Amino acid sequence: MPVTDEAIEKIKEMIVGGELRPGTRLPKEADLAERLGLSRNSLREAVKALSLIRVLDVRQGDGTYVTSLEPGLLLEALGFVVDFHQDDTVLEFLEVRRVLETHAAGVAARVMPDEEIARLRAVLDSLPADAGLDELIANDLEFHRTLAAGAGNTVLCSLLEGLSGPTVRARIWRGLTEEGAVARTVEQHRAICDAIAARRPELAQAWATVHLAGVEQWLRDTLGSADSALPPMPCAPDPGAKD
């Protein structure tokens, strides 16, 4: 095992074993290196790696602390990893997202509080009739984020947030190239929301499947074309630019 990996594993053991708890400050570098039988360089590299994946928080002039270790924090790196994939692997991420979000829609129909359902509907109602593509994407993200939260599972919610990288890119290109995609998206969002409000889990899952499978099929067709790769993300519009 490489020395840095060994150092990471030893710090992980301290956290998993309860010796270092969320919010705990790590011992001084020299003391911890000696205690773990590591060089200070190896320990430093391990701390750097663990801080990148949000396990540790390095505070200049204060010390290094174990983070909250909340799922949302630790899974932030998932979106970063997902965005590297622009070939057929994107379809695998989308398949996983479809399975998870379809489940989330069914659970939300059973347990989502009425006030949160009202908030979900308010997200849909906030979209202007003449919304541009950037407004549609923002509204789409907020809808799916609120739906996932309605399932009451923070890990599920964080996983879906991390998987949104390729799906955002897919939605953008679908909106740019496929006629009727915007109207279809709005209609399907409302159908999902209506099924959740009616407390009909099977119907909510069915509409979620239709909605997500549509994006997936569009992307499958796109990747099957001559380029065989998802087009690069278009530049975001300058909010200060004038028409």
N, C-alpha and C positions, 0 to 999 in steps of 0.2 A: 504494500500500500504506500503511495507517495506520502511524503512527510506532511504536506499540507492537508491531505485528506485525513491523515491520522489525527492531526490537530483538530480538524472540524469534528471528527467523530468523538473525540474526548470532550469537547465543549458540549456537543449534543447530549452525551451521556450525563453530564452534569445537569443539563436542563431537564431531560426526561426523568432523571432520578430525583428531581425535586431540590437538588442542592442549589441550583440557580432558578429562581422563579420569575415570572413576568414582572418587570420593573426593577429587578435586582441589578445592582452595579457589580460588574466583574472585578475581581481582585486586580491589583496593579500588575502591569504586564510582566515585570521581572519576577514577581512572586508567583503568578499563575504559570509562567513558563517553567519555572523550577519545579513547581508542584506536579505538573503534568509530564515532566521529563522531555520538554520540547525546547528548541532554540527560539529565541525571541522573534527571529525572522519568520519562522514557520507559524508561530502563534499570530503574528501580525497579519500574515497572508490569510490565515483561517478567519480571523476577525473581519478582514476586508470582505471575504467571500460571504460570510454570514450576514454582514450588514447589507450586501447587495440584494439578498433575498429576504430582507426585513426581519431576520431573527434577532439581530443585534442592532443597536442604535449607538453610533459613535458620536459623542458630543465633545466638540473641541473645548479643551480647558476644563472639562468636567469629568470625563471618563466614558466607559462603554457600558451600556445597559442592555439587559434582555428586554425586547419589546413586549407589547401586550400579547403577542402570539395569536391574535384574533385571526380567524380564517380569511376575512377580507384583506387583511394586511399581508398575510403570507402568500395568498394566491394572486397578488398583484403581478407577480412575475409571469404568471401563465399567459396573460395577454401579450406580454413582450415576446415570449417564445412563439406563440401562435402566429404573430405578425410576420415571422420569418418565412412562413410557408405560403407559397403562391402557386403551387402546382396541385396535383391530384390529392395531396395530403390535406388541403383545405376542405375537401369533401368529407374526409374522415372527421375533422373537427365539427363540421356542420351536422353530420350524422349524430355525433355525441350530443350536440346542442339540441337537436330535435328530440332525442329521447328524454333529455333532462327537462326541457321546457314543456314538453307535452305532459310530462308527469306533474310539473309545477302547476300547470293550468288546471289539472284535475284536482289537485290538493287545494288550490286556491278556491275552487268552487265549493269546497266543503268547509274550509276554515277561515277564509279571508273575512275580516270584520266588515260590516256594512259601510263604515266610514271610509275604509280603504278602497272598497269597491266604488264608492262615490268619487274618491280621488282618482281612481283609474279612469272613470268616465270623464272626469274633468280634464284629464290629460288629452283625451280624444277631442273633447269639445273646444280645447284651446287652439286647435290647429285651424288656421284661416282657410277659407275656401280657395283662395288664390295662393296658397303656400308655395314657396320655392322648394327646390330639392334639399337645400341645407336645413330648412325648417322641418321638412318631412323627416329627414334623418334624425334630427334632434328629438322630434316628437316620438318617432319609432323607438329610439333608445330609451326614452323615459317611460314609454308604455311597457316595454319588455322588462325594464328594471323594476317597475312598480308591480307588475304581474309576478315576477320571481319573488319579490319580497313578500307578496301576499301568501305564499306557500308556508311562510313562517320558519324556513330552514336557512340559517345564515351561510352554511357551507354550500348548499345548492345555489343560493343567490350569488355567492362569490364566484363559483365555478362558471355560472352563466355569464357573469360580467367579464370574466377572463376570456371566455370563448367568443366574445362579441367582435374581436379584431377582424377576422376574415369576413364575418357576417356584415359588418359595417361596409367594408369594401364591396361586397357582393350587392348589398342594397343600393349603394351609390351607382354602380354600373347598371344594375337592373333598371333603376329609375331613369338613367340617361338613355338607355338603348331600347327598352321594351315598352311598347305602346300599351297604355292602360294599367301599368304597374302601380302608379300612385293611387288611382281610384280603387284598385283591387286591395291594396294594402290597408287603406282606410276602412273599406267594407269588412275585411276579415278581422281587423282589430275590433270593430264594433260587434261582430258576431261572437268573438271570444269573450268580450266583456259582458255581452247579454247573457251568454251561457253561464258565466261565473255568477252574475247577479241573480239568475234563476235557480242557482244551486244545482246545476246539472253537470256533474263532473265528466260524464262520458261525452256529452256534447262539447264541452270546453276542450277536452282532449282532441276530439275529432277536428274541430276548427283550428286548433293549434297545429295539428298535423298537416292539414291542408295548407295553412299559411306558410309554415316552415319548409314543407316539401316543395312548395312553389319556388322559393329562393334556391333551394338545393338543386332542383331540376334545371333551373335556368343556368346555374353555375356549371352543372354537369355538361350541359350543351355547349357552354362557352369554352370550357376546357377541352371539349372534344373537337374544337375547331383547329385551324392550322397552327395557331400560336401555341396551343396546349399549355398556356399559363394565364393566370389572372392578370388583366392589365394593371399597370401601376396606378396608385391612388392619384386622382386628379388634384391639382392645387386647390386649396381652400380659397373661396372668394375673399377679397379684401373688404372688411366691413366698412371701411372708410371710403371705398371707391364710389364714384357717381356714375349713373347710367348715361 
